[in-house]
Amino acid sequence: MSAAAPHAALLDTLARAPRLTAPAEIALKAAVVLTLWTDRARSRKHLAGLDAHLLRDVGLDRAEAAREAARPFWQG
C-alpha cells in the first residue's frame, strides 16, 4: 500500500457518497491534497535525518535518501 492510498481511498469514498455541494466537494478535495502534501513533507524531513543503519533497513543509501528528501512536497 502506497503512502497515497488513504488519501485515494477517501476520494474514492467521496465519489460513491451522496452528492456534496460544489464548494463542499472542492474544500474536501483541497483538504485531502493539503494533507497528502503535509505527509510527504514530514516523511521527507524524517528521511533526511535517518542514520546509515536505518537507511539500510529501508533499502536506501545516503545519496538516494538525500535525493528523495530534496524533492518538493508536491511531487509524488
C-alpha positions in Angstrom: 0.0 0.0 0.0 1.5 3.3 -1.0 1.6 6.5 1.2 -1.1 8.0 -1.0 -3.5 5.1 -0.5 -5.5 6.5 2.4 -6.0 9.8 0.5 -7.1 7.9 -2.6 -9.4 5.8 -0.6 -11.1 8.9 0.9 -11.6 10.4 -2.6 -13.0 7.1 -3.8 -15.4 7.0 -0.9 -16.5 10.6 -1.7 -17.2 9.5 -5.3 -19.7 6.9 -4.0 -21.2 9.1 -1.3 -24.3 11.3 -1.7 -23.5 14.4 -3.6 -21.9 17.3 -1.8 -22.4 20.9 -2.8 -19.8 22.1 -5.2 -18.0 24.3 -2.7 -18.0 21.5 -0.1 -16.6 19.0 -2.6 -13.8 21.4 -3.6 -13.0 22.2 0.0 -12.8 18.5 0.9 -10.6 17.6 -2.1 -8.3 20.6 -1.2 -8.1 19.3 2.4 -7.1 15.8 1.1 -4.4 17.3 -1.2 -3.0 19.5 1.6 -2.9 16.5 4.0 -1.1 14.5 1.4 1.4 17.3 0.8 1.9 17.7 4.6 2.5 13.9 5.0 5.1 14.0 2.2 6.9 16.9 3.6 7.0 15.3 7.1 8.2 12.0 5.7 10.9 13.5 3.6 12.2 15.6 6.5 12.3 12.5 8.7 14.1 10.5 5.9 16.8 13.2 5.8 17.5 12.6 9.5 17.9 8.8 9.4 21.3 7.4 10.2 23.1 4.9 7.9 21.8 1.9 9.8 18.1 2.9 9.5 18.6 3.8 5.8 20.0 0.3 5.2 16.9 -1.1 6.9 14.7 0.7 4.3 17.0 -0.2 1.4 18.4 3.2 0.7 21.8 4.7 0.7 22.6 8.2 1.8 22.6 9.7 -1.7 19.2 8.1 -2.5 17.8 9.4 0.8 19.2 12.9 0.1 17.6 13.0 -3.4 14.2 11.9 -2.1 14.4 14.4 0.8 15.2 17.2 -1.5 12.2 16.7 -3.7 9.4 19.3 -3.3 6.4 18.2 -1.3 4.0 18.5 -4.3 5.9 15.9 -6.3 4.7 12.3 -5.7 
